[in-house]
Each structure stands twice: as C-alpha cells, then as structure tokens.
Amino acid sequence: MDIQVANAKSKVELNEATFGKDFNEALVHQVVTAYLAGARQGSVSTKSRSDVAGGGAKPWRQKGTGRARAGTIRSPIWVGGGHTFARSKQDWSQKVNKKMYRGAMKSILSELVRQERLVVVEELKFDAPKTKAFLAKMKDINVSNALIIADEVDQNLYLSARNVPHVEVSDVAGVNPVNLVAYDKVVVTVAAIAKLQEVFA
C-alpha cells in the first residue's frame, strides 16, 4: 500500500497493519469520548449545609417572636448558608485499555488514507521562525486547516505555525484521537510516518 508524497515523484509504503484497518465507528467514538472526558478537571466544589462553618445553635426560640421558625443560620435559604444540591469533586475519566486505544488510532489513520485527508511531505524544516514561509509551504501543498505531525517539532516549525489559525503542530508522541479527527487534513512527514508505523504496528 503506497501513498504519494506531496509535490514529489516518490511514494511512501504504508503498513497495512497501521493504515489498512476497517473503520470501527463505535470504537473510535468510545475512545474519543473517553479522551475528552479525561481532560475534564472535575474540580468544581460547593459546600452543603453540613460543610459550612457555624450554625450549631438555634438562632431564636421556636415560638413567640413573630418570625419564621429557624433551626440553623446555615440553611440554604439564608445568606451565607450552604447550597441545596452542593456540587462535589468528580473524576470523569473512563477506562480504555491499550488494545482499544491502539485499535481506534489505527482505525482513524486508515480512514484518513481512504478519505484522502492524509498528506505526506518529505520534511517540514525552516531556517528561521517565519510564518510567511510556513504559509507558503501550506499553500504549496494546498492545505489550510490541518494537523501537522513531525517526527520531532523543532523551535522554528513551532514558532512559524503558532499564529496560524486552524493549524496545530505535534510530534508523534503528542498525536491523539481527538486532534486526528478535528482537522480537515493531517500533514505527516516521511520520518513521522515511519515512527507512527513503529508505534502502532
């Protein structure tokens, strides 16, 4: 299985084990959902009436004052009282084993090839951090909304692409199911293809 290198006469051989899998929509959905859930902080917390300090004594006697009866100053209807349905910290993470994760990644990569959304380039290196040079390169391969995957992200590439909207730069270790499906195109260097095949073989 080969794929053409953009603006070059050469081709790159793709491993069937990584780029030739059937698309498993249910598995991809589960892994993407789990990945997004794991990114949630779950740190929101408010105090219930039992968590708020004070309020141990009855504010006034039950009868004879003309006011509504009250048992504690920490009641939810009092200013400074606890929340009726207090929110507590929560762990949103979902368990996804390695085999499922790798299967979903290979399924996404294979679908990118089938949809012709995977663009392979020889390399992405710049002599200096120049956004103009980066945009010229993107125009040359007819790509605007893209995830850029390099075998290693050098400073010049990162700085050149930093201010370009709808573009994300990542190395192979930083690739995840969410950023793979989020962009119209995925631009991969030849060296990164080799690393991807090594990781997900």
C-alpha positions as CSV (number, residue, x, y, z in Angstrom):
1,M,0.0,0.0,0.0
2,D,1.6,3.2,-1.2
3,I,0.9,6.9,-0.8
4,Q,2.2,9.7,-3.0
5,V,4.5,12.3,-1.4
6,A,3.1,15.8,-2.0
7,N,4.9,17.7,-4.7
8,A,7.4,14.9,-5.3
9,K,7.7,11.9,-7.6
10,S,8.4,9.5,-4.7
11,K,5.9,7.3,-2.8
12,V,5.9,6.0,0.7
13,E,4.9,2.5,1.6
14,L,2.2,2.3,4.3
15,N,2.0,-0.7,6.6
16,E,-1.4,-2.5,6.2
17,A,-1.4,-3.2,9.9
18,T,-1.5,0.5,10.7
19,F,-3.1,2.2,7.7
20,G,-5.2,-0.7,6.3
21,K,-7.8,-1.3,9.0
22,D,-11.6,-1.1,8.6
23,F,-13.2,1.9,10.2
24,N,-14.8,0.9,13.6
25,E,-17.1,3.8,14.4
26,A,-18.2,2.5,17.8
27,L,-14.7,2.0,19.0
28,V,-13.5,5.4,17.7
29,H,-16.5,7.1,19.4
30,Q,-15.8,5.4,22.7
31,V,-12.1,6.3,22.7
32,V,-12.7,9.9,21.6
33,T,-15.3,10.3,24.3
34,A,-13.1,8.8,26.9
35,Y,-10.2,11.0,25.9
36,L,-12.3,14.2,26.2
37,A,-13.8,13.0,29.5
38,G,-10.3,12.5,30.8
39,A,-9.4,16.1,30.0
40,R,-12.2,17.4,32.3
41,Q,-10.9,18.8,35.6
42,G,-13.9,17.8,37.7
43,S,-12.6,20.2,40.4
44,V,-15.8,22.2,40.9
45,S,-16.9,22.1,44.5
46,T,-19.5,23.9,46.6
47,K,-20.4,23.5,50.3
48,S,-23.6,21.9,51.5
49,R,-25.3,23.0,54.7
50,S,-23.2,20.4,56.6
51,D,-19.9,21.8,55.2
52,V,-20.5,25.4,56.1
53,A,-18.9,26.5,59.4
54,G,-21.2,27.6,62.3
55,G,-24.9,27.3,62.6
56,G,-24.9,24.9,65.6
57,A,-27.2,26.9,67.8
58,K,-30.8,27.7,67.0
59,P,-30.9,31.4,66.0
60,W,-34.0,32.2,68.2
61,R,-36.7,30.4,70.1
62,Q,-39.3,28.4,68.2
63,K,-42.4,30.4,69.1
64,G,-43.3,33.9,70.2
65,T,-41.0,36.1,68.1
66,G,-43.3,36.6,65.1
67,R,-40.6,35.5,62.8
68,A,-40.4,32.3,60.8
69,R,-39.1,29.4,62.7
70,A,-35.4,28.7,62.1
71,G,-33.1,25.9,63.2
72,T,-29.8,27.0,61.8
73,I,-28.2,30.0,60.2
74,R,-26.6,27.7,57.6
75,S,-29.9,26.8,55.9
76,P,-29.8,27.1,52.1
77,I,-32.4,29.9,52.2
78,W,-30.1,32.0,54.4
79,V,-27.4,34.3,53.1
80,G,-24.1,32.5,53.8
81,G,-25.9,29.2,54.1
82,G,-25.0,26.0,52.3
83,H,-26.1,25.0,48.8
84,T,-29.2,22.9,48.5
85,F,-27.7,20.5,45.9
86,A,-24.0,21.1,46.5
87,R,-21.6,20.1,43.7
88,S,-18.7,18.0,44.6
89,K,-15.4,17.0,43.0
90,Q,-15.8,14.2,40.4
91,D,-13.4,12.0,38.4
92,W,-14.7,11.9,34.8
93,S,-12.1,9.6,33.5
94,Q,-13.1,6.4,31.7
95,K,-11.0,3.2,31.4
96,V,-9.7,2.5,27.9
97,N,-7.2,-0.4,27.6
98,K,-4.2,-0.2,25.4
99,K,-5.6,-2.6,22.8
100,M,-8.7,-0.5,22.3
101,Y,-6.8,2.8,22.1
102,R,-4.3,1.4,19.5
103,G,-7.2,-0.1,17.6
104,A,-9.0,3.3,17.5
105,M,-5.9,5.1,16.4
106,K,-5.2,2.7,13.5
107,S,-8.9,2.9,12.5
108,I,-8.7,6.7,12.3
109,L,-5.4,6.7,10.4
110,S,-6.8,4.1,7.9
111,E,-9.9,6.2,7.4
112,L,-7.7,9.3,6.8
113,V,-6.0,7.5,4.0
114,R,-9.3,6.3,2.4
115,Q,-10.7,9.8,2.5
116,E,-7.5,11.3,1.1
117,R,-7.1,13.5,4.1
118,L,-3.6,12.3,4.9
119,V,-0.9,14.4,3.2
120,V,2.6,13.1,3.2
121,V,5.5,15.6,2.8
122,E,9.3,14.9,2.7
123,E,10.0,17.2,5.6
124,L,9.0,20.5,7.3
125,K,12.1,22.4,8.3
126,F,12.6,26.1,8.3
127,D,15.9,28.1,8.7
128,A,14.2,30.7,10.8
129,P,10.8,31.1,12.5
130,K,8.9,32.7,9.6
131,T,5.1,32.5,9.4
132,K,5.3,33.7,5.8
133,A,7.4,30.7,4.9
134,F,5.1,28.3,6.7
135,L,2.0,29.7,4.9
136,A,3.8,29.4,1.5
137,K,4.5,25.8,2.3
138,M,0.9,25.2,3.2
139,K,-0.3,26.9,0.0
140,D,2.2,24.8,-2.0
141,I,0.5,21.5,-0.8
142,N,-3.0,23.1,-0.9
143,V,-3.7,22.8,2.9
144,S,-5.1,25.3,5.3
145,N,-7.0,23.6,8.1
146,A,-4.5,20.9,9.3
147,L,-2.8,18.9,12.0
148,I,1.0,18.9,11.3
149,I,2.8,15.8,12.5
150,A,6.6,15.8,12.5
151,D,8.9,13.2,13.9
152,E,10.2,15.9,16.2
153,V,9.0,19.5,16.5
154,D,11.8,22.0,16.3
155,Q,11.6,25.5,17.5
156,N,11.4,27.1,14.1
157,L,8.5,24.9,12.9
158,Y,6.6,25.5,16.2
159,L,7.1,29.3,16.1
160,S,6.3,29.5,12.4
161,A,2.9,27.9,12.8
162,R,2.0,29.2,16.2
163,N,-0.1,32.2,15.0
164,V,-1.7,30.5,12.1
165,P,-5.4,29.7,12.8
166,H,-6.8,26.2,12.3
167,V,-3.3,24.7,12.4
168,E,-1.8,22.5,15.2
169,V,1.7,21.2,15.3
170,S,2.5,18.0,17.1
171,D,5.2,15.3,17.3
172,V,4.3,11.6,17.0
173,A,4.1,11.2,20.8
174,G,1.6,14.1,21.0
175,V,-0.9,12.6,18.5
176,N,-4.2,11.6,20.0
177,P,-7.6,10.6,18.6
178,V,-9.2,14.0,19.1
179,N,-6.7,16.1,17.2
180,L,-6.6,13.4,14.4
181,V,-10.3,13.8,13.7
182,A,-10.6,17.6,14.4
183,Y,-8.9,18.9,11.2
184,D,-9.7,18.7,7.5
185,K,-6.2,17.4,6.7
186,V,-3.4,15.7,8.5
187,V,0.1,16.6,7.2
188,V,2.7,14.0,8.1
189,T,6.4,14.0,7.3
190,V,8.0,10.8,5.9
191,A,10.0,10.3,9.1
192,A,6.8,10.7,11.2
193,I,5.1,8.0,9.0
194,A,7.9,5.6,9.9
195,K,7.5,6.4,13.6
196,L,3.7,6.1,13.5
197,Q,4.1,2.6,11.9
198,E,6.6,1.7,14.6
199,V,4.3,2.8,17.4
200,F,1.0,1.4,16.1
201,A,2.3,-1.7,14.1
